[in-house]
Amino acid sequence: MNTQEFLATLDPELAAAPDAFLPAALVRAVGDDPPLARRIDDEVLAQLAEQLPPTAVTLEERTIPGPDGEIPIVIYQPPNDAPRPGLLWIHGGGYISGRARDDHNGISFAEHAGCTVVSVEYRLAPEATYKEAVADCFGALLWLAEHADELGVDRNRLAVGGASAGGGLSAGLALYNRDQGGPALVLQLLIYPMIDDRHTTPSSHEITFERVWNRAVSQKAWRMYLGEEYGTDRASPYAAAARATDLQHLPPAFVTVGTRDLFRDESIVYAQRLMAAGVPTELAVYPGVYHGAETLVPQAAVSRRMRRDYLDALKRALA
């Protein structure tokens, strides 16, 4: 699909918005220059944070013990009384960039769902692989459960969630947590999750536009994240949840994606497989929406609907 064909299939408000897409330099850098990608990504996150209205949510940056050293986290606390539900938030960034300080999401989830949000800064590729990333996220989840009283959190109302790579890690963490006998979870919130390294679906071939998350950059990111397992049948389901053969006894799921997202098909198929395995699952698919559009063009009607729907899904699950 060429650029004009791609743009013609978008929701009109998204296609017409100025600065609707990611900087091309950021998308290229994810695959070719991760340190540069992280610097540009930090700038984008800072711009999003500057647009936030005043809030009563407080935040605390700290470190917690991890499997191989300290793990940075950010704790977002809403003003409502304890005990509150808790969310482990896992940031996106293609497994290559991003950080725990994710105010745009941390504050929104804390405000809307009235939950304590612990955002984890897991180790990134290519310096680390999925093994370290999953270990860090699992360590943060255990810490959240073990320190529930200190945080004012109800350990019986815990969820994990993330967008893009964060959604992929949330799905992988739900599998790992089940297999390790970890804390009970009431929801896995999978926002356009990055869960299949194989790129064999129709949507994984359709999306090549250079200013959205596209096939070429996604393949490079997976190669760095999987390390020596890339391109083999040995890739772990904890890294690429679509490879999991047993989806039973997982927490309820809310899966959302746009029709113009590279991850459209893998998200839909994963939701269907969760349903078939008896996992309570909601699936929401939005026409004409590309990867991350609801963040980049928040004023569009479809963006507002998408974001409201996944915020509401979390609130319902934690109620």
C-alpha positions in Angstrom: 0.0 0.0 0.0 1.5 3.3 -1.1 1.3 6.5 0.9 -1.7 8.0 -0.8 -3.6 4.8 -0.5 -2.8 4.6 3.2 -3.8 8.2 3.9 -7.1 7.7 2.0 -8.1 4.9 4.3 -7.6 6.9 7.5 -10.4 8.5 9.6 -10.8 12.0 7.9 -10.0 13.9 11.1 -6.8 11.9 11.6 -5.6 12.4 8.0 -6.3 16.1 8.1 -4.7 16.9 11.4 -1.5 18.9 11.3 1.5 17.0 12.8 -0.7 13.9 12.9 2.2 11.5 12.6 5.4 10.6 14.3 8.6 12.4 13.2 10.1 10.2 10.4 13.4 10.5 12.2 12.0 8.9 15.3 10.6 5.9 13.4 13.8 5.4 11.5 16.0 5.8 14.6 14.1 3.0 16.5 15.6 0.5 14.1 18.9 2.2 13.2 20.0 4.4 16.2 18.2 3.5 19.5 20.0 6.2 21.5 18.7 8.8 19.1 15.2 7.3 19.2 15.2 7.6 23.0 16.2 11.3 22.8 13.4 12.1 20.3 10.9 9.9 22.2 11.7 11.8 25.4 11.0 15.1 23.6 7.6 13.8 22.4 6.7 12.6 25.9 7.7 16.0 27.3 5.5 17.8 24.8 2.5 15.5 25.8 3.1 16.2 29.5 3.1 20.0 28.8 -0.4 19.7 27.4 -1.8 18.1 30.5 -4.3 20.1 32.6 -3.7 20.7 36.3 -4.2 17.5 38.4 -4.6 16.4 42.0 -2.6 13.2 41.2 0.7 13.1 42.9 3.8 11.3 41.6 6.9 9.9 43.2 10.0 8.7 41.3 11.9 6.0 43.1 13.8 2.7 42.6 12.9 -0.8 43.9 15.0 -4.0 44.1 15.0 -6.0 40.9 16.3 -9.4 39.8 19.6 -7.8 38.6 19.7 -4.5 40.4 17.5 -1.5 41.0 14.4 -0.9 38.8 13.2 2.7 38.4 9.5 3.2 38.8 7.1 6.2 39.0 4.1 6.0 41.4 1.0 8.0 40.5 -1.4 8.4 43.4 -4.9 9.8 43.0 -6.5 11.8 45.8 -9.2 9.2 46.7 -9.1 7.2 49.9 -7.3 3.9 50.3 -7.6 1.1 49.7 -7.4 1.8 46.0 -7.0 -0.6 43.1 -3.6 -0.8 41.5 -2.3 -0.8 37.9 1.2 -1.9 36.8 1.7 0.3 33.7 4.2 -0.8 31.1 5.3 1.9 28.7 5.6 1.5 24.9 8.4 2.4 22.5 8.9 -0.7 20.4 10.9 -2.4 23.2 13.7 0.1 22.2 12.7 3.4 23.9 10.4 4.9 26.5 10.7 5.4 30.2 8.7 5.0 33.4 7.9 8.8 33.6 4.8 8.6 31.4 2.6 11.3 32.8 0.2 11.4 29.9 -0.9 7.8 30.7 -0.1 7.6 34.4 -2.1 10.6 35.4 -5.0 9.7 33.1 -5.4 6.2 34.5 -5.0 7.3 38.1 -7.6 10.0 37.6 -10.2 8.0 35.6 -10.0 4.7 37.4 -9.1 6.1 40.9 -6.2 3.7 41.0 -2.6 3.8 42.1 -0.4 3.5 39.0 3.1 2.0 39.2 4.9 2.6 35.9 8.0 0.5 35.5 11.2 1.3 33.6 12.2 -2.1 32.2 15.5 -2.7 30.5 15.5 -1.9 26.8 16.8 -3.6 23.6 19.3 -3.9 22.1 21.3 -3.6 25.4 18.9 -6.2 26.9 16.5 -8.8 25.5 12.9 -9.8 26.4 14.3 -11.9 29.2 15.5 -8.9 31.2 12.4 -6.8 30.3 9.9 -9.5 31.5 12.0 -10.1 34.6 11.9 -6.4 35.4 8.1 -6.2 34.9 7.5 -9.3 36.9 9.7 -7.9 39.7 7.7 -4.6 39.7 4.4 -6.6 39.8 5.6 -8.6 42.8 6.8 -5.4 44.5 3.4 -3.8 43.9 1.6 -6.7 45.4 4.0 -7.0 48.4 3.9 -3.3 49.1 0.1 -2.9 48.7 -0.5 -1.8 52.3 2.2 0.8 52.0 0.8 2.1 48.8 -2.8 2.0 49.9 -3.7 -0.6 47.3 -6.1 -3.4 47.5 -4.1 -6.4 46.4 -7.2 -8.2 45.2 -7.8 -5.5 42.5 -4.6 -5.5 40.5 -4.2 -5.1 36.7 -1.5 -4.9 34.2 -1.6 -2.8 31.1 0.3 -1.1 28.3 0.2 0.3 24.8 2.2 -1.1 21.8 5.3 -2.7 23.2 3.8 -2.1 26.6 0.8 -4.0 25.5 3.0 -6.8 24.3 4.9 -7.0 27.6 1.5 -6.9 29.5 0.4 -10.0 27.5 3.7 -11.7 28.0 3.7 -10.8 31.7 0.2 -12.2 32.1 1.4 -15.5 30.7 4.6 -15.5 32.8 2.7 -14.5 36.0 0.3 -17.3 35.5 3.1 -19.8 35.0 5.0 -18.5 38.0 2.0 -18.5 40.3 2.2 -14.7 40.8 -0.5 -12.3 42.1 -4.1 -12.6 40.8 -4.9 -10.0 38.2 -8.4 -8.7 37.3 -7.4 -7.4 33.9 -4.7 -7.3 31.2 -5.2 -4.1 29.3 -3.8 -4.6 25.8 -3.7 -1.4 23.8 -2.6 -2.2 20.2 -0.2 -4.8 21.6 3.0 -5.8 19.9 2.7 -9.6 20.2 3.8 -11.4 17.0 7.4 -11.2 15.7 6.6 -13.3 12.6 4.8 -10.5 10.6 2.8 -13.0 8.5 -0.6 -11.3 8.7 -2.2 -9.1 6.0 -2.0 -6.0 8.1 1.7 -6.6 8.8 2.3 -6.3 5.1 -0.1 -3.4 4.4 1.4 -0.8 6.7 4.6 0.6 5.2 4.1 4.4 5.6 7.3 5.7 7.2 5.7 8.1 9.7 3.7 5.4 11.6 4.9 2.2 13.2 5.5 0.1 10.0 6.7 -3.3 8.9 10.4 -2.4 8.3 11.0 -0.7 11.7 9.0 -3.4 13.5 11.1 -6.2 12.1 14.3 -4.4 13.2 12.9 -3.8 16.7 11.9 -7.5 17.1 15.3 -8.6 16.0 16.9 -6.5 18.8 14.4 -7.6 21.4 14.5 -11.3 20.7 18.3 -11.5 20.1 19.4 -15.0 19.0 15.8 -16.2 19.0 14.7 -13.9 16.2 13.7 -15.7 13.0 13.5 -19.1 14.7 10.8 -21.3 16.1 12.3 -20.8 19.6 10.9 -17.4 20.2 9.3 -17.4 23.7 5.6 -16.6 24.2 6.7 -14.4 27.1 8.3 -12.2 24.4 5.7 -12.7 21.6 2.4 -13.7 23.2 0.9 -14.7 19.9 3.2 -17.7 20.0 1.6 -19.1 23.2 -0.1 -22.4 22.7 -2.0 -22.4 26.1 -4.1 -19.3 26.9 -6.3 -20.8 29.6 -6.5 -19.4 33.1 -5.3 -15.9 32.1 -6.9 -12.8 33.6 -9.7 -11.1 31.7 -8.6 -9.0 28.8 -9.5 -5.8 27.0 -7.9 -5.6 23.6 -8.1 -2.6 21.3 -6.6 -1.7 17.9 -7.3 0.4 14.8 -7.9 -0.9 11.3 -4.9 0.9 9.9 -2.5 -0.4 12.6 0.3 -2.9 11.7 -0.9 -4.9 14.7 -4.5 -5.1 13.7 -4.7 -8.7 12.7 -2.5 -10.2 15.5 -4.5 -8.2 18.1 -7.8 -9.5 16.7 -6.6 -13.1 16.4 -5.2 -13.0 20.0 -8.5 -11.7 21.4 -10.3 -14.5 19.5 -8.0 -17.1 20.9 -8.4 -15.7 24.4 -12.2 -16.0 24.0 -11.8 -19.6 22.7 -9.7 -20.4 25.8 -12.5 -19.2 28.1 -10.9 -15.9 29.1 -13.4 -13.1 29.4 -12.3 -10.8 26.7 -13.5 -7.5 25.1 -12.3 -6.5 21.7 -12.7 -3.0 20.3 -11.6 -2.1 16.8 -11.7 1.4 15.4 -12.0 2.2 11.7 -9.4 4.4 10.1 -7.1 4.5 13.1 -3.3 4.0 12.9 -0.9 3.0 15.6 -0.9 5.5 18.5 -3.3 7.9 16.7 -5.4 8.6 19.8 -2.3 10.0 21.5 -1.0 12.0 18.6 -4.4 13.4 17.5 -6.4 13.4 20.8 -9.0 15.9 19.7 -10.4 13.6 16.9 -13.7 12.1 17.7 -12.5 8.5 17.1 -9.4 9.2 19.3 -11.6 10.4 22.1 -13.9 7.4 21.8 -11.0 4.9 21.7 -9.3 6.4 24.8 -12.5 6.7 26.7 -13.3 3.1 26.0 -10.0 1.7 27.3 -10.1 4.0 30.3 -13.6 2.9 31.1 -12.6 -0.8 30.6 -9.9 -0.4 33.3 -12.3 1.4 35.6 -14.9 -1.4 35.3 -12.4 -4.1 35.9 -11.0 -2.4 39.0 -14.4 -1.4 40.5 
